[in-house]
Amino acid sequence: MTRTTTHTRAAARWTIALCLAGAAAAQAQTAPRGVGLYLEAGQARHHSAETDAVTLGARLPTDVQFFSGRLRLSVDGYVSRWHAEALPGERDQFTQLGLVPMLRWRFDEGRSPWFVEGGVGVSYLVDGYRTRTKEFGSRWNFSDHLGVGFSFGPQRRHELGLYVKHVSNAGFASPNPGETFYLLRYGVAL
């Protein structure tokens, strides 16, 4: 196991520990309205290989009342670090920059601690993406996100979520194998 893989897995363990510690102290109240930060850790598996990802993001939200829930539009900006099995003599770490508008639906006129959200945005792989099992034909890609989560703590400032993130160029460049990550997210509103 490489040192980077060890660090990625350690970051994932810390993310899980933070999430569980926060959940243990959960006291749901009203939803926060400020800027938020989040940390994600997850993995994509393909052809008996894997790509690990650790992400730090920021969120800028707006709220509107909509039918029997509350719909929130946010813009997520993030930096993600990927680690994958390299070709001999080539890089095994990749940096992804992303900007994704997200729609979040909170049930019970916004009073529920539970939410679902999704969005489609753009991302850029700074050094491209070429591994032992995959190669992207473009540095520019779409970044699709879908998640479910729970808010907790004072003013519901903390949240835990499970997300699926798919990155591909939608066939605009070849090859376009895509990469799908399954992520655990902890977020906090400032």
Wavefront OBJ file of the C-alpha trace (Angstrom):
o trace
v 0.000 0.000 0.000
v 1.380 3.422 -0.957
v 1.781 6.304 1.439
v -0.872 8.320 -0.473
v -3.398 5.471 -0.219
v -2.711 5.282 3.514
v -3.318 9.052 3.847
v -6.519 8.860 1.763
v -7.881 6.025 3.879
v -6.881 7.841 7.075
v -8.765 10.945 5.838
v -11.802 8.760 5.120
v -11.630 7.276 8.630
v -11.398 10.749 10.198
v -14.385 11.908 8.113
v -16.415 8.931 9.329
v -15.331 9.538 12.941
v -16.311 13.223 12.725
v -19.673 12.292 11.231
v -20.425 9.714 13.924
v -19.331 12.058 16.715
v -21.546 14.812 15.341
v -24.499 12.467 14.934
v -24.178 11.390 18.569
v -24.626 15.030 19.631
v -27.554 15.696 17.261
v -30.215 18.173 18.394
v -32.288 19.218 15.323
v -33.526 22.819 15.294
v -33.978 25.387 12.498
v -31.894 25.260 9.323
v -28.869 27.584 8.993
v -28.736 30.142 6.198
v -25.005 30.932 5.940
v -22.077 29.751 3.905
v -21.098 26.133 4.589
v -18.030 23.928 4.287
v -17.888 20.195 3.698
v -15.427 17.327 3.635
v -16.056 14.178 1.595
v -14.204 10.902 1.319
v -15.071 8.016 -0.934
v -14.065 5.556 -3.585
v -14.758 4.374 -7.134
v -14.096 0.753 -8.125
v -13.479 -0.528 -11.644
v -11.882 -3.592 -13.218
v -10.391 -4.809 -9.919
v -8.840 -1.364 -9.389
v -9.967 1.579 -7.281
v -9.736 5.349 -7.181
v -9.936 7.103 -3.800
v -11.155 10.693 -3.475
v -11.008 13.281 -0.689
v -12.873 16.550 -1.268
v -13.036 19.927 0.478
v -15.906 22.154 -0.650
v -17.752 25.389 0.093
v -21.484 26.024 -0.322
v -23.382 29.296 -0.918
v -27.162 28.723 -0.334
v -30.499 30.502 -1.007
v -33.936 29.303 0.267
v -37.469 29.369 -1.215
v -40.721 27.862 0.119
v -42.081 25.377 -2.424
v -45.242 23.226 -2.085
v -45.005 21.163 1.123
v -41.254 21.534 1.538
v -38.397 23.956 1.210
v -36.248 24.066 -1.887
v -32.722 25.435 -1.564
v -30.451 26.364 -4.430
v -26.768 26.275 -3.560
v -23.583 26.562 -5.554
v -20.849 24.144 -4.489
v -17.235 24.918 -5.347
v -14.752 22.189 -4.523
v -11.256 20.767 -4.837
v -10.984 16.979 -4.896
v -7.837 14.867 -4.731
v -7.977 11.478 -6.469
v -5.542 8.616 -6.007
v -5.462 5.643 -8.424
v -3.122 2.898 -9.599
v -0.652 4.501 -11.995
v 0.867 3.323 -15.212
v 4.591 2.593 -14.751
v 6.477 5.865 -14.354
v 3.327 8.053 -14.402
v 1.379 9.977 -11.784
v -0.996 8.306 -9.332
v -2.619 11.489 -7.928
v -5.023 13.812 -9.718
v -6.673 17.112 -8.755
v -10.262 17.911 -9.727
v -11.768 21.419 -9.482
v -15.557 21.658 -9.636
v -18.486 24.075 -9.631
v -21.948 22.539 -9.242
v -25.352 24.212 -8.682
v -27.283 21.977 -6.251
v -31.022 21.810 -5.525
v -31.917 20.570 -2.030
v -35.428 19.525 -1.020
v -36.203 19.510 2.706
v -39.487 17.899 3.741
v -42.291 19.198 6.023
v -42.093 22.828 4.864
v -38.392 22.853 5.669
v -38.786 21.652 9.261
v -37.565 18.100 8.639
v -33.917 17.325 9.397
v -33.882 15.033 6.293
v -33.113 16.234 2.776
v -32.418 14.997 -0.739
v -30.388 16.946 -3.269
v -28.808 16.769 -6.677
v -27.051 18.852 -9.276
v -25.059 18.836 -12.490
v -22.037 21.088 -12.949
v -18.619 21.254 -14.527
v -15.224 20.093 -13.370
v -11.647 20.274 -14.555
v -8.960 17.632 -13.994
v -5.791 19.716 -13.621
v -3.394 17.012 -14.851
v -5.857 14.957 -16.886
v -6.764 11.428 -15.795
v -4.857 8.392 -17.016
v -4.491 5.281 -14.863
v -3.763 1.599 -15.243
v -7.419 0.935 -16.193
v -8.877 4.246 -17.437
v -8.125 7.381 -19.425
v -10.325 10.458 -19.868
v -10.282 12.080 -23.315
v -10.858 15.552 -21.831
v -9.766 17.508 -18.782
v -13.173 19.259 -18.801
v -16.029 17.065 -17.588
v -19.525 17.159 -16.211
v -19.894 16.395 -12.514
v -23.276 14.909 -11.505
v -24.142 14.697 -7.789
v -27.047 12.978 -6.014
v -27.350 12.690 -2.239
v -29.483 12.135 0.827
v -28.678 13.559 4.242
v -29.636 14.574 7.759
v -29.037 17.900 9.554
v -28.381 18.041 13.306
v -26.915 20.032 16.169
v -27.596 23.619 17.280
v -29.564 25.405 14.522
v -29.017 22.227 12.426
v -25.585 23.575 11.476
v -24.085 20.091 11.001
v -25.042 17.501 8.427
v -24.205 13.979 7.289
v -24.888 12.708 3.811
v -24.355 9.840 1.418
v -23.614 10.937 -2.152
v -22.997 9.475 -5.579
v -20.800 11.583 -7.877
v -20.365 10.697 -11.546
v -17.681 12.439 -13.617
v -17.600 12.152 -17.426
v -17.540 14.354 -20.535
v -20.913 13.074 -21.879
v -19.279 11.753 -25.042
v -17.824 15.073 -26.237
v -14.320 13.569 -26.257
v -13.028 10.045 -26.506
v -12.325 7.988 -24.515
v -15.122 8.683 -22.043
v -15.189 5.846 -19.473
v -16.460 8.058 -16.634
v -15.794 7.558 -12.942
v -18.478 7.070 -10.270
v -17.648 7.769 -6.618
v -19.645 6.743 -3.538
v -19.000 9.349 -0.855
v -19.672 10.059 2.796
v -19.978 13.798 3.506
v -19.823 15.852 6.688
v -20.792 19.517 6.372
v -21.058 22.506 8.686
v -22.740 25.890 8.169
v -20.628 28.822 9.320
l 1 2 3 4 5 6 7 8 9 10 11 12 13 14 15 16 17 18 19 20 21 22 23 24 25 26 27 28 29 30 31 32 33 34 35 36 37 38 39 40 41 42 43 44 45 46 47 48 49 50 51 52 53 54 55 56 57 58 59 60 61 62 63 64 65 66 67 68 69 70 71 72 73 74 75 76 77 78 79 80 81 82 83 84 85 86 87 88 89 90 91 92 93 94 95 96 97 98 99 100 101 102 103 104 105 106 107 108 109 110 111 112 113 114 115 116 117 118 119 120 121 122 123 124 125 126 127 128 129 130 131 132 133 134 135 136 137 138 139 140 141 142 143 144 145 146 147 148 149 150 151 152 153 154 155 156 157 158 159 160 161 162 163 164 165 166 167 168 169 170 171 172 173 174 175 176 177 178 179 180 181 182 183 184 185 186 187 188 189 190
